[in-house]
């Protein structure tokens, strides 16, 4: 596998209370785009909202694990 770019339709939640991961700029909670490289740990995993704003990945979410899980489910 190499670079991946996957649109996530729906919400990403985290924490014990399943808080939504939302865009700090426009508050979008659906249709995030996740990008990264499954083979290269030096390439950062990024999350973007439907409107193109960068969305910080919460510290309690392993970004690389999220990317891998989403990639495996999308195959």
PyMOL Python script that loads the backbone (N, CA, C, O; Angstrom):
from pymol import cmd

cmd.read_pdbstr("""\
ATOM      1  N   UNK A   1       0.834  -1.170   0.000  1.00  0.00           N
ATOM      2  CA  UNK A   1       0.000   0.000   0.000  1.00  0.00           C
ATOM      3  C   UNK A   1       0.879   1.233   0.000  1.00  0.00           C
ATOM      4  O   UNK A   1       2.060   1.175   0.342  1.00  0.00           O
ATOM      5  N   UNK A   2       0.294   2.335  -0.384  1.00  0.00           N
ATOM      6  CA  UNK A   2       1.050   3.578  -0.435  1.00  0.00           C
ATOM      7  C   UNK A   2       0.174   4.715   0.070  1.00  0.00           C
ATOM      8  O   UNK A   2      -0.561   4.565   1.047  1.00  0.00           O
ATOM      9  N   UNK A   3       0.262   5.852  -0.609  1.00  0.00           N
ATOM     10  CA  UNK A   3      -0.542   7.007  -0.215  1.00  0.00           C
ATOM     11  C   UNK A   3      -2.017   6.715  -0.401  1.00  0.00           C
ATOM     12  O   UNK A   3      -2.429   6.117  -1.396  1.00  0.00           O
ATOM     13  N   UNK A   4      -2.804   7.145   0.568  1.00  0.00           N
ATOM     14  CA  UNK A   4      -4.254   6.972   0.487  1.00  0.00           C
ATOM     15  C   UNK A   4      -4.941   8.291   0.790  1.00  0.00           C
ATOM     16  O   UNK A   4      -4.434   9.128   1.537  1.00  0.00           O
ATOM     17  N   UNK A   5      -6.103   8.448   0.191  1.00  0.00           N
ATOM     18  CA  UNK A   5      -6.970   9.604   0.430  1.00  0.00           C
ATOM     19  C   UNK A   5      -8.388   9.067   0.406  1.00  0.00           C
ATOM     20  O   UNK A   5      -8.866   8.609  -0.632  1.00  0.00           O
ATOM     21  N   UNK A   6      -9.062   9.122   1.544  1.00  0.00           N
ATOM     22  CA  UNK A   6     -10.372   8.494   1.686  1.00  0.00           C
ATOM     23  C   UNK A   6     -11.351   9.489   2.297  1.00  0.00           C
ATOM     24  O   UNK A   6     -11.041  10.159   3.282  1.00  0.00           O
ATOM     25  N   UNK A   7     -12.529   9.574   1.704  1.00  0.00           N
ATOM     26  CA  UNK A   7     -13.588  10.394   2.275  1.00  0.00           C
ATOM     27  C   UNK A   7     -14.374   9.547   3.266  1.00  0.00           C
ATOM     28  O   UNK A   7     -14.799   8.433   2.958  1.00  0.00           O
ATOM     29  N   UNK A   8     -14.555  10.093   4.452  1.00  0.00           N
ATOM     30  CA  UNK A   8     -15.306   9.415   5.498  1.00  0.00           C
ATOM     31  C   UNK A   8     -16.693  10.044   5.536  1.00  0.00           C
ATOM     32  O   UNK A   8     -16.835  11.215   5.887  1.00  0.00           O
ATOM     33  N   UNK A   9     -17.704   9.280   5.181  1.00  0.00           N
ATOM     34  CA  UNK A   9     -19.085   9.754   5.226  1.00  0.00           C
ATOM     35  C   UNK A   9     -19.642   9.416   6.598  1.00  0.00           C
ATOM     36  O   UNK A   9     -19.812   8.243   6.931  1.00  0.00           O
ATOM     37  N   UNK A  10     -19.921  10.418   7.379  1.00  0.00           N
ATOM     38  CA  UNK A  10     -20.405  10.204   8.732  1.00  0.00           C
ATOM     39  C   UNK A  10     -19.513  10.906   9.722  1.00  0.00           C
ATOM     40  O   UNK A  10     -18.657  11.702   9.337  1.00  0.00           O
ATOM     41  N   UNK A  11     -19.700  10.625  10.973  1.00  0.00           N
ATOM     42  CA  UNK A  11     -18.973  11.303  12.035  1.00  0.00           C
ATOM     43  C   UNK A  11     -17.825  10.454  12.548  1.00  0.00           C
ATOM     44  O   UNK A  11     -17.890   9.225  12.561  1.00  0.00           O
ATOM     45  N   UNK A  12     -16.780  11.137  12.969  1.00  0.00           N
ATOM     46  CA  UNK A  12     -15.684  10.505  13.691  1.00  0.00           C
ATOM     47  C   UNK A  12     -15.879  10.914  15.140  1.00  0.00           C
ATOM     48  O   UNK A  12     -16.031  12.099  15.438  1.00  0.00           O
ATOM     49  N   UNK A  13     -15.876   9.945  16.039  1.00  0.00           N
ATOM     50  CA  UNK A  13     -16.045  10.253  17.453  1.00  0.00           C
ATOM     51  C   UNK A  13     -14.826   9.771  18.226  1.00  0.00           C
ATOM     52  O   UNK A  13     -14.037   8.961  17.739  1.00  0.00           O
ATOM     53  N   UNK A  14     -14.693  10.289  19.445  1.00  0.00           N
ATOM     54  CA  UNK A  14     -13.560   9.878  20.275  1.00  0.00           C
ATOM     55  C   UNK A  14     -13.917  10.029  21.739  1.00  0.00           C
ATOM     56  O   UNK A  14     -14.882  10.704  22.099  1.00  0.00           O
ATOM     57  N   UNK A  15     -13.126   9.393  22.564  1.00  0.00           N
ATOM     58  CA  UNK A  15     -13.308   9.497  24.004  1.00  0.00           C
ATOM     59  C   UNK A  15     -14.408   8.601  24.524  1.00  0.00           C
ATOM     60  O   UNK A  15     -15.143   7.973  23.762  1.00  0.00           O
ATOM     61  N   UNK A  16     -14.503   8.558  25.838  1.00  0.00           N
ATOM     62  CA  UNK A  16     -15.500   7.694  26.482  1.00  0.00           C
ATOM     63  C   UNK A  16     -16.927   8.168  26.234  1.00  0.00           C
ATOM     64  O   UNK A  16     -17.875   7.393  26.355  1.00  0.00           O
ATOM     65  N   UNK A  17     -17.076   9.459  25.884  1.00  0.00           N
ATOM     66  CA  UNK A  17     -18.421   9.982  25.633  1.00  0.00           C
ATOM     67  C   UNK A  17     -18.723  10.127  24.137  1.00  0.00           C
ATOM     68  O   UNK A  17     -19.737  10.716  23.760  1.00  0.00           O
ATOM     69  N   UNK A  18     -17.848   9.593  23.296  1.00  0.00           N
ATOM     70  CA  UNK A  18     -18.018   9.616  21.836  1.00  0.00           C
ATOM     71  C   UNK A  18     -18.246  11.037  21.310  1.00  0.00           C
ATOM     72  O   UNK A  18     -19.157  11.278  20.517  1.00  0.00           O
ATOM     73  N   UNK A  19     -17.418  11.956  21.756  1.00  0.00           N
ATOM     74  CA  UNK A  19     -17.507  13.337  21.289  1.00  0.00           C
ATOM     75  C   UNK A  19     -17.185  13.398  19.800  1.00  0.00           C
ATOM     76  O   UNK A  19     -16.292  12.699  19.321  1.00  0.00           O
ATOM     77  N   UNK A  20     -17.918  14.236  19.072  1.00  0.00           N
ATOM     78  CA  UNK A  20     -17.701  14.364  17.636  1.00  0.00           C
ATOM     79  C   UNK A  20     -16.407  15.121  17.361  1.00  0.00           C
ATOM     80  O   UNK A  20     -16.062  16.063  18.074  1.00  0.00           O
ATOM     81  N   UNK A  21     -15.701  14.700  16.327  1.00  0.00           N
ATOM     82  CA  UNK A  21     -14.559  15.448  15.827  1.00  0.00           C
ATOM     83  C   UNK A  21     -15.124  16.428  14.813  1.00  0.00           C
ATOM     84  O   UNK A  21     -15.627  16.027  13.764  1.00  0.00           O
ATOM     85  N   UNK A  22     -15.038  17.717  15.131  1.00  0.00           N
ATOM     86  CA  UNK A  22     -15.611  18.705  14.228  1.00  0.00           C
ATOM     87  C   UNK A  22     -14.566  19.727  13.807  1.00  0.00           C
ATOM     88  O   UNK A  22     -13.521  19.864  14.443  1.00  0.00           O
ATOM     89  N   UNK A  23     -14.857  20.431  12.746  1.00  0.00           N
ATOM     90  CA  UNK A  23     -13.964  21.448  12.205  1.00  0.00           C
ATOM     91  C   UNK A  23     -13.999  22.680  13.109  1.00  0.00           C
ATOM     92  O   UNK A  23     -15.079  23.189  13.408  1.00  0.00           O
ATOM     93  N   UNK A  24     -12.839  23.167  13.548  1.00  0.00           N
ATOM     94  CA  UNK A  24     -12.833  24.345  14.404  1.00  0.00           C
ATOM     95  C   UNK A  24     -13.202  25.633  13.651  1.00  0.00           C
ATOM     96  O   UNK A  24     -13.533  26.642  14.273  1.00  0.00           O
ATOM     97  N   UNK A  25     -13.145  25.596  12.329  1.00  0.00           N
ATOM     98  CA  UNK A  25     -13.447  26.784  11.525  1.00  0.00           C
ATOM     99  C   UNK A  25     -14.924  26.890  11.186  1.00  0.00           C
ATOM    100  O   UNK A  25     -15.525  27.950  11.362  1.00  0.00           O
ATOM    101  N   UNK A  26     -15.523  25.792  10.696  1.00  0.00           N
ATOM    102  CA  UNK A  26     -16.913  25.856  10.229  1.00  0.00           C
ATOM    103  C   UNK A  26     -17.851  24.901  10.967  1.00  0.00           C
ATOM    104  O   UNK A  26     -19.045  24.858  10.671  1.00  0.00           O
ATOM    105  N   UNK A  27     -17.327  24.145  11.913  1.00  0.00           N
ATOM    106  CA  UNK A  27     -18.095  23.201  12.741  1.00  0.00           C
ATOM    107  C   UNK A  27     -18.657  22.001  11.981  1.00  0.00           C
ATOM    108  O   UNK A  27     -19.538  21.310  12.491  1.00  0.00           O
ATOM    109  N   UNK A  28     -18.166  21.745  10.783  1.00  0.00           N
ATOM    110  CA  UNK A  28     -18.615  20.566  10.030  1.00  0.00           C
ATOM    111  C   UNK A  28     -18.242  19.303  10.800  1.00  0.00           C
ATOM    112  O   UNK A  28     -17.143  19.200  11.345  1.00  0.00           O
ATOM    113  N   UNK A  29     -19.165  18.344  10.839  1.00  0.00           N
ATOM    114  CA  UNK A  29     -18.904  17.086  11.548  1.00  0.00           C
ATOM    115  C   UNK A  29     -18.981  15.878  10.626  1.00  0.00           C
ATOM    116  O   UNK A  29     -18.645  14.770  11.043  1.00  0.00           O
ATOM    117  N   UNK A  30     -19.410  16.063   9.395  1.00  0.00           N
ATOM    118  CA  UNK A  30     -19.563  14.948   8.464  1.00  0.00           C
ATOM    119  C   UNK A  30     -18.632  15.118   7.264  1.00  0.00           C
ATOM    120  O   UNK A  30     -18.154  16.215   6.977  1.00  0.00           O
ATOM    121  N   UNK A  31     -18.392  14.027   6.584  1.00  0.00           N
ATOM    122  CA  UNK A  31     -17.639  14.013   5.330  1.00  0.00           C
ATOM    123  C   UNK A  31     -16.231  14.575   5.479  1.00  0.00           C
ATOM    124  O   UNK A  31     -15.868  15.535   4.800  1.00  0.00           O
ATOM    125  N   UNK A  32     -15.449  13.987   6.354  1.00  0.00           N
ATOM    126  CA  UNK A  32     -14.049  14.348   6.496  1.00  0.00           C
ATOM    127  C   UNK A  32     -13.223  13.594   5.446  1.00  0.00           C
ATOM    128  O   UNK A  32     -13.610  12.517   4.993  1.00  0.00           O
ATOM    129  N   UNK A  33     -12.107  14.167   5.078  1.00  0.00           N
ATOM    130  CA  UNK A  33     -11.168  13.535   4.152  1.00  0.00           C
ATOM    131  C   UNK A  33      -9.904  13.235   4.941  1.00  0.00           C
ATOM    132  O   UNK A  33      -9.310  14.137   5.532  1.00  0.00           O
ATOM    133  N   UNK A  34      -9.490  11.971   4.954  1.00  0.00           N
ATOM    134  CA  UNK A  34      -8.276  11.581   5.661  1.00  0.00           C
ATOM    135  C   UNK A  34      -7.220  11.231   4.624  1.00  0.00           C
ATOM    136  O   UNK A  34      -7.500  10.542   3.643  1.00  0.00           O
ATOM    137  N   UNK A  35      -6.006  11.713   4.851  1.00  0.00           N
ATOM    138  CA  UNK A  35      -4.891  11.468   3.927  1.00  0.00           C
ATOM    139  C   UNK A  35      -3.688  10.988   4.714  1.00  0.00           C
ATOM    140  O   UNK A  35      -3.476  11.380   5.862  1.00  0.00           O
ATOM    141  N   UNK A  36      -2.907  10.136   4.079  1.00  0.00           N
ATOM    142  CA  UNK A  36      -1.676   9.677   4.698  1.00  0.00           C
ATOM    143  C   UNK A  36      -1.043   8.597   3.852  1.00  0.00           C
ATOM    144  O   UNK A  36      -1.499   8.301   2.748  1.00  0.00           O
ATOM    145  N   UNK A  37       0.003   8.019   4.379  1.00  0.00           N
ATOM    146  CA  UNK A  37       0.725   6.955   3.691  1.00  0.00           C
ATOM    147  C   UNK A  37       0.858   5.784   4.653  1.00  0.00           C
ATOM    148  O   UNK A  37       1.398   5.931   5.749  1.00  0.00           O
ATOM    149  N   UNK A  38       0.370   4.636   4.245  1.00  0.00           N
ATOM    150  CA  UNK A  38       0.390   3.468   5.125  1.00  0.00           C
ATOM    151  C   UNK A  38       1.778   2.851   5.257  1.00  0.00           C
ATOM    152  O   UNK A  38       2.040   2.134   6.223  1.00  0.00           O
ATOM    153  N   UNK A  39       2.669   3.114   4.307  1.00  0.00           N
ATOM    154  CA  UNK A  39       4.004   2.517   4.338  1.00  0.00           C
ATOM    155  C   UNK A  39       5.073   3.426   4.913  1.00  0.00           C
ATOM    156  O   UNK A  39       6.155   2.956   5.265  1.00  0.00           O
ATOM    157  N   UNK A  40       4.793   4.719   5.014  1.00  0.00           N
ATOM    158  CA  UNK A  40       5.808   5.684   5.417  1.00  0.00           C
ATOM    159  C   UNK A  40       5.329   6.450   6.656  1.00  0.00           C
ATOM    160  O   UNK A  40       4.454   7.312   6.567  1.00  0.00           O
ATOM    161  N   UNK A  41       5.912   6.124   7.803  1.00  0.00           N
ATOM    162  CA  UNK A  41       5.516   6.762   9.055  1.00  0.00           C
ATOM    163  C   UNK A  41       5.937   8.224   9.142  1.00  0.00           C
ATOM    164  O   UNK A  41       5.471   8.949  10.022  1.00  0.00           O
ATOM    165  N   UNK A  42       6.816   8.667   8.237  1.00  0.00           N
ATOM    166  CA  UNK A  42       7.260  10.062   8.275  1.00  0.00           C
ATOM    167  C   UNK A  42       6.243  11.000   7.625  1.00  0.00           C
ATOM    168  O   UNK A  42       6.288  12.210   7.847  1.00  0.00           O
ATOM    169  N   UNK A  43       5.328  10.453   6.827  1.00  0.00           N
ATOM    170  CA  UNK A  43       4.291  11.266   6.194  1.00  0.00           C
ATOM    171  C   UNK A  43       3.163  11.448   7.204  1.00  0.00           C
ATOM    172  O   UNK A  43       2.594  10.463   7.673  1.00  0.00           O
ATOM    173  N   UNK A  44       2.832  12.693   7.546  1.00  0.00           N
ATOM    174  CA  UNK A  44       1.773  12.897   8.547  1.00  0.00           C
ATOM    175  C   UNK A  44       0.400  12.506   8.019  1.00  0.00           C
ATOM    176  O   UNK A  44       0.116  12.621   6.827  1.00  0.00           O
ATOM    177  N   UNK A  45      -0.441  12.044   8.931  1.00  0.00           N
ATOM    178  CA  UNK A  45      -1.837  11.760   8.610  1.00  0.00           C
ATOM    179  C   UNK A  45      -2.598  13.062   8.857  1.00  0.00           C
ATOM    180  O   UNK A  45      -2.489  13.660   9.927  1.00  0.00           O
ATOM    181  N   UNK A  46      -3.374  13.497   7.853  1.00  0.00           N
ATOM    182  CA  UNK A  46      -4.121  14.747   7.995  1.00  0.00           C
ATOM    183  C   UNK A  46      -5.607  14.482   7.823  1.00  0.00           C
ATOM    184  O   UNK A  46      -6.023  13.530   7.164  1.00  0.00           O
ATOM    185  N   UNK A  47      -6.380  15.345   8.430  1.00  0.00           N
ATOM    186  CA  UNK A  47      -7.829  15.267   8.362  1.00  0.00           C
ATOM    187  C   UNK A  47      -8.330  16.635   7.900  1.00  0.00           C
ATOM    188  O   UNK A  47      -7.915  17.665   8.432  1.00  0.00           O
ATOM    189  N   UNK A  48      -9.219  16.641   6.912  1.00  0.00           N
ATOM    190  CA  UNK A  48      -9.766  17.872   6.349  1.00  0.00           C
ATOM    191  C   UNK A  48     -11.279  17.767   6.346  1.00  0.00           C
ATOM    192  O   UNK A  48     -11.827  16.695   6.087  1.00  0.00           O
ATOM    193  N   UNK A  49     -11.961  18.872   6.631  1.00  0.00           N
ATOM    194  CA  UNK A  49     -13.419  18.840   6.611  1.00  0.00           C
ATOM    195  C   UNK A  49     -13.925  18.972   5.176  1.00  0.00           C
ATOM    196  O   UNK A  49     -13.146  19.187   4.248  1.00  0.00           O
ATOM    197  N   UNK A  50     -15.219  18.843   5.012  1.00  0.00           N
ATOM    198  CA  UNK A  50     -15.855  18.907   3.702  1.00  0.00           C
ATOM    199  C   UNK A  50     -15.606  20.246   3.014  1.00  0.00           C
ATOM    200  O   UNK A  50     -15.665  20.330   1.787  1.00  0.00           O
ATOM    201  N   UNK A  51     -15.330  21.286   3.786  1.00  0.00           N
ATOM    202  CA  UNK A  51     -15.090  22.612   3.225  1.00  0.00           C
ATOM    203  C   UNK A  51     -13.609  22.925   3.021  1.00  0.00           C
ATOM    204  O   UNK A  51     -13.251  24.047   2.665  1.00  0.00           O
ATOM    205  N   UNK A  52     -12.752  21.930   3.249  1.00  0.00           N
ATOM    206  CA  UNK A  52     -11.328  22.089   2.984  1.00  0.00           C
ATOM    207  C   UNK A  52     -10.489  22.618   4.126  1.00  0.00           C
ATOM    208  O   UNK A  52      -9.303  22.885   3.936  1.00  0.00           O
ATOM    209  N   UNK A  53     -11.064  22.780   5.304  1.00  0.00           N
ATOM    210  CA  UNK A  53     -10.316  23.266   6.463  1.00  0.00           C
ATOM    211  C   UNK A  53      -9.583  22.111   7.145  1.00  0.00           C
ATOM    212  O   UNK A  53     -10.084  20.988   7.190  1.00  0.00           O
ATOM    213  N   UNK A  54      -8.396  22.398   7.673  1.00  0.00           N
ATOM    214  CA  UNK A  54      -7.656  21.399   8.441  1.00  0.00           C
ATOM    215  C   UNK A  54      -8.371  21.152   9.762  1.00  0.00           C
ATOM    216  O   UNK A  54      -8.774  22.090  10.450  1.00  0.00           O
ATOM    217  N   UNK A  55      -8.523  19.876  10.107  1.00  0.00           N
ATOM    218  CA  UNK A  55      -9.173  19.486  11.354  1.00  0.00           C
ATOM    219  C   UNK A  55      -8.127  18.789  12.224  1.00  0.00           C
ATOM    220  O   UNK A  55      -7.574  17.765  11.821  1.00  0.00           O
ATOM    221  N   UNK A  56      -7.853  19.329  13.405  1.00  0.00           N
ATOM    222  CA  UNK A  56      -6.885  18.665  14.276  1.00  0.00           C
ATOM    223  C   UNK A  56      -7.413  17.310  14.746  1.00  0.00           C
ATOM    224  O   UNK A  56      -8.583  17.175  15.103  1.00  0.00           O
ATOM    225  N   UNK A  57      -6.546  16.332  14.739  1.00  0.00           N
ATOM    226  CA  UNK A  57      -6.924  14.999  15.204  1.00  0.00           C
ATOM    227  C   UNK A  57      -6.711  14.972  16.719  1.00  0.00           C
ATOM    228  O   UNK A  57      -5.604  15.231  17.191  1.00  0.00           O
ATOM    229  N   UNK A  58      -7.762  14.659  17.483  1.00  0.00           N
ATOM    230  CA  UNK A  58      -7.635  14.657  18.951  1.00  0.00           C
ATOM    231  C   UNK A  58      -6.500  13.751  19.424  1.00  0.00           C
ATOM    232  O   UNK A  58      -6.206  12.728  18.807  1.00  0.00           O
ATOM    233  N   UNK A  59      -5.870  14.146  20.530  1.00  0.00           N
ATOM    234  CA  UNK A  59      -4.715  13.413  21.049  1.00  0.00           C
ATOM    235  C   UNK A  59      -5.041  11.978  21.444  1.00  0.00           C
ATOM    236  O   UNK A  59      -4.143  11.138  21.488  1.00  0.00           O
ATOM    237  N   UNK A  60      -6.298  11.680  21.732  1.00  0.00           N
ATOM    238  CA  UNK A  60      -6.640  10.317  22.138  1.00  0.00           C
ATOM    239  C   UNK A  60      -6.968   9.405  20.958  1.00  0.00           C
ATOM    240  O   UNK A  60      -7.361   8.254  21.151  1.00  0.00           O
ATOM    241  N   UNK A  61      -6.807   9.913  19.741  1.00  0.00           N
ATOM    242  CA  UNK A  61      -6.986   9.095  18.539  1.00  0.00           C
ATOM    243  C   UNK A  61      -5.617   8.867  17.914  1.00  0.00           C
ATOM    244  O   UNK A  61      -4.887   9.824  17.657  1.00  0.00           O
ATOM    245  N   UNK A  62      -5.267   7.626  17.670  1.00  0.00           N
ATOM    246  CA  UNK A  62      -4.035   7.299  16.961  1.00  0.00           C
ATOM    247  C   UNK A  62      -4.313   7.505  15.468  1.00  0.00           C
ATOM    248  O   UNK A  62      -5.001   6.696  14.846  1.00  0.00           O
ATOM    249  N   UNK A  63      -3.786   8.572  14.907  1.00  0.00           N
ATOM    250  CA  UNK A  63      -4.091   8.953  13.523  1.00  0.00           C
ATOM    251  C   UNK A  63      -3.719   7.866  12.524  1.00  0.00           C
ATOM    252  O   UNK A  63      -4.474   7.597  11.590  1.00  0.00           O
ATOM    253  N   UNK A  64      -2.569   7.244  12.713  1.00  0.00           N
ATOM    254  CA  UNK A  64      -2.136   6.203  11.785  1.00  0.00           C
ATOM    255  C   UNK A  64      -3.039   4.969  11.885  1.00  0.00           C
ATOM    256  O   UNK A  64      -3.332   4.333  10.873  1.00  0.00           O
ATOM    257  N   UNK A  65      -3.474   4.634  13.084  1.00  0.00           N
ATOM    258  CA  UNK A  65      -4.390   3.511  13.266  1.00  0.00           C
ATOM    259  C   UNK A  65      -5.751   3.814  12.631  1.00  0.00           C
ATOM    260  O   UNK A  65      -6.360   2.937  12.020  1.00  0.00           O
ATOM    261  N   UNK A  66      -6.226   5.056  12.776  1.00  0.00           N
ATOM    262  CA  UNK A  66      -7.478   5.459  12.140  1.00  0.00           C
ATOM    263  C   UNK A  66      -7.362   5.342  10.626  1.00  0.00           C
ATOM    264  O   UNK A  66      -8.265   4.817   9.975  1.00  0.00           O
ATOM    265  N   UNK A  67      -6.266   5.821  10.061  1.00  0.00           N
ATOM    266  CA  UNK A  67      -6.043   5.725   8.616  1.00  0.00           C
ATOM    267  C   UNK A  67      -6.046   4.269   8.160  1.00  0.00           C
ATOM    268  O   UNK A  67      -6.682   3.931   7.162  1.00  0.00           O
ATOM    269  N   UNK A  68      -5.334   3.407   8.889  1.00  0.00           N
ATOM    270  CA  UNK A  68      -5.268   1.991   8.535  1.00  0.00           C
ATOM    271  C   UNK A  68      -6.650   1.343   8.604  1.00  0.00           C
ATOM    272  O   UNK A  68      -7.034   0.604   7.698  1.00  0.00           O
ATOM    273  N   UNK A  69      -7.393   1.615   9.667  1.00  0.00           N
ATOM    274  CA  UNK A  69      -8.728   1.031   9.832  1.00  0.00           C
ATOM    275  C   UNK A  69      -9.651   1.456   8.707  1.00  0.00           C
ATOM    276  O   UNK A  69     -10.346   0.625   8.124  1.00  0.00           O
ATOM    277  N   UNK A  70      -9.662   2.745   8.400  1.00  0.00           N
ATOM    278  CA  UNK A  70     -10.520   3.251   7.331  1.00  0.00           C
ATOM    279  C   UNK A  70     -10.104   2.657   5.992  1.00  0.00           C
ATOM    280  O   UNK A  70     -10.958   2.291   5.185  1.00  0.00           O
ATOM    281  N   UNK A  71      -8.808   2.559   5.751  1.00  0.00           N
ATOM    282  CA  UNK A  71      -8.323   1.996   4.478  1.00  0.00           C
ATOM    283  C   UNK A  71      -8.726   0.536   4.330  1.00  0.00           C
ATOM    284  O   UNK A  71      -9.125   0.112   3.245  1.00  0.00           O
ATOM    285  N   UNK A  72      -8.628  -0.234   5.403  1.00  0.00           N
ATOM    286  CA  UNK A  72      -8.984  -1.651   5.342  1.00  0.00           C
ATOM    287  C   UNK A  72     -10.484  -1.829   5.115  1.00  0.00           C
ATOM    288  O   UNK A  72     -10.894  -2.741   4.398  1.00  0.00           O
ATOM    289  N   UNK A  73     -11.290  -0.986   5.705  1.00  0.00           N
ATOM    290  CA  UNK A  73     -12.744  -1.078   5.542  1.00  0.00           C
ATOM    291  C   UNK A  73     -13.198  -0.607   4.163  1.00  0.00           C
ATOM    292  O   UNK A  73     -14.258  -1.010   3.686  1.00  0.00           O
ATOM    293  N   UNK A  74     -12.411   0.233   3.534  1.00  0.00           N
ATOM    294  CA  UNK A  74     -12.823   0.764   2.229  1.00  0.00           C
ATOM    295  C   UNK A  74     -12.473  -0.171   1.073  1.00  0.00           C
ATOM    296  O   UNK A  74     -12.936   0.034  -0.049  1.00  0.00           O
ATOM    297  N   UNK A  75     -11.671  -1.183   1.334  1.00  0.00           N
ATOM    298  CA  UNK A  75     -11.291  -2.108   0.252  1.00  0.00           C
ATOM    299  C   UNK A  75     -12.418  -3.015  -0.146  1.00  0.00           C
ATOM    300  O   UNK A  75     -12.255  -3.847  -1.039  1.00  0.00           O
TER     301      UNK A  75
END
""", "prot")
cmd.dss("prot")
cmd.show_as("cartoon", "prot")
cmd.util.cbc("prot")
cmd.orient("prot")
